[in-house]
Amino acid sequence: QSYRYACNCVAAFIQEKYKLSDVPFTALNRSFIDNYDLYLRTERRFALGTIVLLVTRLNTIVGEAIAEGIITADPFAGYEAEHPEREQKYLTAAELQRLMTTPLHDPKLYHIRDLFL
């Protein structure tokens, strides 16, 4: 299902950018990949994590096309997706105390909570 969604996003990009219903694999080049990345950022306004996921799905499909001999040049050569920076968040002392003292309705949850803490 995630590959279907990724394919739908590529199809929407092709329709919007090139006014075509499809393009051959041989038309895929670095410019296409860069334009697709830009489209996902600007037109669709997706978060970086979503963009990485969608471009990775496309890269997997392209990799299969290369393996099958459908295309010879890798359009992703030299492409590096921008990965989102993650800020490490920590629980405060008050939040930890609240977790430790919250009554639970299932005895198994006490064990899970102890493993977490």
N, C-alpha and C positions, 0 to 999 in steps of 0.2 A: 504494500500500500504506500510506503514512503517513496518507493521508486516511481510509482504511478503519479504521485503528487509532484515529484521532481520532474518527470516528463511533461506533466501539464504546465509547470512553470516555464520549462524550455519552450514548449509550444506557444504559450502566451507571449514570450519574449520574441520568438520568430515572427509571430503574427503582428505584434506591435512595432517592432523595429524594422523588419524587412517586408511587411505586408504579404507574407507568404504563408501557406499552410504547413510547409515542410521544407527542409533543406537537406541535401545529401550529406553523408558523413564526410565526403571529400571537401565540403565547404567549411568544415570546422578548422579554424586556425587560431592562433594566439589572440588575434584581434577580436574574433567571435567570443572567446572566453572572457577577455577583458570587458567587452561590451555587455556580456551577460552579467558579470559581476557588478558592473556599474548600474545596470538595470535593476538588479535585485536590491541594491543600496538606495537608489534614488526614486525609481518609479514604484517599486513594491514596498519600499521602506522596511525591509526585513532587518532583524537584528543580526549582528555578526555571526552568532552561533548558527542561526538558520541558514545564512548564506554559505557558511562552511559546509553544512550538511548537504545543501542542494548542489553545490559545486562538486563535492566529493561523490555524490551519486552520479552526476554527469561524468566525472572522471572515471568511475568504475565502468560505466557503459562504454565509454571511449576505449578504455583498456581492453574490454572484450572485443571491440571492433578491430583493434590493432592485433590482438591474438588470433582473430579469425582471418586476418589479412585483408579486411575491408578497407582499412586505411594504413598507410605506412608511417607517416609522420605523426608524432605525438603533439597535439595542439596545447597540451598542458605543460610542455617542456619549459622550464623556467618560471612557471606560474606558482606563486606562493600566496595562498589565501591569508587574509589578515585574521588572526585569531583574537578573540576578545580577551582583554586582560581581566583576570579574576581577582577580586579583592577578598582576601581571607577574612572572614567574619568570625568573631569569637563571642561566646555567651558571656554576659556579665555575671558577677557573683550573685546578684539578685535572681537572675534567670536560672542559674544553676540550682540555687536554693529552692526555687519554685518547682523545678523539675524533681528534685529529691523528695519534696514533701507532698507532692500531689498524690492523693489517694487514687488507686487504680481498681477497676472492677474485675479484672482477670488476673489470677496469680501468675500466669505466664508473662504478663506485662511487667511485673516487678523484676523478673529475671532479665528481660530485654532492657529495661531501664538501667539496671545495674551494669550490664555489658556496655551500654552506651556511655554511662558516666565513668 
